[in-house]
Amino acid sequence: MSPRSASVNEELRRRSRERLLQAAVELVGERGYDATTLGDIADRAGSARGLASYYFPGKRQLVQSAVHRLMHRTLEEALEREPRTEDGRERLARAVDAILGLARDRPVLMRQHMAGLLQAEGFVQCPEQQRLSELLGDTVARYGSQNVGSDYPMLRAALMGAVFAALVPGVPMPVPTLRADLFRRYGLAPELGVPPDGEASGGTCETDLSRFFATGEQASGQPGQSGQLGQSK
């Protein structure tokens, strides 16, 4: 039997990593962070347990990368849904609704993610985080920012603050209230985006997350396969 080519080996490695990301999102969403082990994730992904440690320094880094992937692809879907638009205000409204939608629809996963960001490691610098940064930076630029370098971090902070407020155990703030505050801050009309009483805003309660992870089962060329919108902000 001829040895596999370098390109075939690279594709197999990519698919293995994608399956680990998908399994991490699924299991943490179902069980919570503490009840999920790297071995559990590897088993769900159908991978050898050593592969999880090969691709990621630890469980927290894997879970952060997985959630950043889900956020990146959810945001991308929201921005590119029909009817397509280049209007900066509509795109910013869709971005706000997509991120708040994840807090509303996947509270366990997003609560664990926010808790992880407060650990010593902070943000994990990974391709998934970079692509999320690129999308949000591009959204700020299309909104009309004259200084994306400063306005993007402010948008990120505002979204993180709203997600945190929506998920605080015992005293969560309603998502529509948080949405209204963000829309006022950015001068967005309430009818823009996907209002909370409309269809789900990108984040949904569906259990099949395969379209967010390019494991080889999806057709090539779906939105987000490349995720390249420019330099990381």
LOKOLZA-571345 format. One record per residue (C-alpha): x negated, y, z. Coordinates in steps of 0.5 Angstrom, whole numbers, padded with zeros to 4 digits, always signed. Each point is the difference from the previous one (the first is absolute). Last residue first. Layout:
N
XYZ;...
//
This chain:
233
+0016+0086+0030;-0002-0006-0004;-0002+0002-0007;+0005-0001-0006;+0006-0003-0001;-0002-0007+0000;+0005-0005+0003;-0002-0006-0005;+0006-0005+0001;+0004+0006+0003;+0006-0001-0005;+0001-0006-0004;-0005-0002-0005;-0001-0007+0001;+0006-0004+0001;+0000-0003+0007;-0002-0006+0003;-0007+0001-0001;-0001+0002+0008;+0001+0008-0002;+0003+0002+0007;+0006+0005+0000;+0004-0004-0004;+0000-0006+0004;+0003+0003+0006;+0006-0005+0000;+0003+0001+0007;+0005+0006-0002;+0001+0005+0006;-0002+0006-0005;-0005+0006+0000;+0001+0003-0007;+0005+0005+0003;+0006-0005+0001;+0006+0003-0004;+0004+0006+0002;+0002+0002+0007;-0008+0002+0002;+0000+0004-0006;-0005-0002-0006;-0004+0006-0002;+0003+0006-0001;+0007+0002+0002;-0002+0003+0007;-0004+0005-0004;-0007+0001+0001;-0004+0006+0003;-0006-0004+0003;+0002+0001+0008;+0007+0000-0002;-0001-0007-0003;-0004-0003+0006;+0005+0002+0005;+0006-0003-0004;-0004-0006-0001;-0001-0001+0008;+0007+0002+0001;+0002-0006-0005;-0005-0005+0003;+0003+0001+0007;-0005+0001+0006;-0002-0006+0004;+0001+0001+0007;-0001-0007+0003;-0005-0003-0004;-0004+0006-0004;+0002-0002-0007;+0003+0006-0004;-0005+0004+0004;-0006-0004-0003;+0003+0000-0007;+0001+0008+0001;-0007+0001+0002;-0003-0004-0005;+0003+0004-0005;-0002+0007+0002;-0007-0003+0001;+0000-0002-0007;+0003+0006-0002;-0005+0004+0003;-0006-0004-0002;+0003+0001-0007;+0000+0008+0001;-0007+0001+0002;-0004-0004-0006;+0006+0002-0005;-0001+0007+0000;+0004+0004-0005;+0006-0005+0002;+0005+0000-0006;+0005-0006+0002;-0004-0004-0006;-0007+0001+0005;+0004-0002+0006;+0002-0006-0004;-0006-0002-0003;-0003+0000+0007;+0005-0004+0003;-0001-0005-0006;-0008+0000+0001;+0000-0001+0007;+0005-0006+0000;-0005-0002-0005;-0006+0001+0004;+0004-0004+0006;+0001-0006-0004;-0008+0000-0003;-0002+0000+0007;-0003+0005+0005;+0004-0002+0007;+0003+0005+0003;-0002+0000+0008;-0005-0005+0002;+0001+0003+0007;+0007-0002+0001;+0006+0005-0002;+0001-0002-0007;+0002-0007+0003;+0005+0003+0004;+0003+0003-0007;-0001-0007-0004;+0004-0004+0006;+0006+0005+0000;+0000+0000-0008;+0000-0008+0000;+0006+0000+0006;+0004+0006-0003;+0000-0003-0007;+0007+0003-0003;+0000+0007+0003;-0008+0001+0001;+0000-0002-0007;+0005+0005-0003;-0003+0005+0004;-0006-0001-0005;+0004+0000-0006;+0004+0006+0002;-0006+0004+0001;-0003-0002-0007;+0007+0001-0004;+0001+0007+0003;-0008+0001-0002;+0002-0002-0007;+0006+0004-0001;-0003+0006+0002;-0006-0001-0005;+0005-0001-0006;-0004-0005-0004;+0006-0005-0001;+0002-0007-0001;+0007-0002+0000;-0001-0005+0002;-0005-0002+0005;-0007+0002+0000;-0001+0004+0006;+0004-0005+0004;-0004-0006-0003;-0007+0003+0002;+0002+0002+0007;+0002-0007+0001;-0006-0003-0003;-0005+0005+0004;+0004-0002+0007;+0000-0007-0002;-0007+0000-0001;-0002+0005+0006;+0004-0006+0004;-0004-0005-0003;-0007+0004+0001;+0002+0001+0008;+0002-0007+0001;-0007-0002-0003;-0004+0005+0004;+0004-0002+0006;-0001-0007-0001;-0008+0000-0001;-0006+0002-0004;+0005-0002-0006;-0002-0004-0007;-0004-0005+0003;+0003+0000+0007;+0007-0002-0004;-0004-0005-0004;-0002-0004+0006;+0007-0002+0001;+0000-0004-0007;+0006+0003-0004;+0007-0002-0001;+0002+0008+0002;+0005-0003+0006;-0006-0004+0002;-0005+0006+0000;+0005+0005+0003;+0001-0005+0006;-0007-0001+0000;-0001+0007+0001;+0004+0000+0006;+0007+0003+0000;+0004+0000+0007;-0004+0007+0002;+0002+0003-0006;+0007-0001-0001;+0004-0006-0001;+0004+0001-0007;-0003+0007-0002;-0007-0003+0002;+0001-0006-0004;+0003+0003-0006;-0005+0006-0001;-0006-0005+0002;+0002-0005-0005;+0000+0005-0006;-0007+0002+0002;-0002-0007+0000;+0003-0001-0007;-0003+0006-0003;-0007-0002+0003;+0001-0007-0003;+0002+0003-0007;-0006+0004+0000;-0005-0006+0002;+0003-0004-0006;+0000+0006-0005;-0008+0001+0002;-0001-0008-0001;+0003+0000-0007;-0004+0006-0002;-0006-0003+0003;+0001-0006-0005;+0002-0007+0003;-0005-0005+0000;+0001-0005-0006;+0003-0007+0002;
//
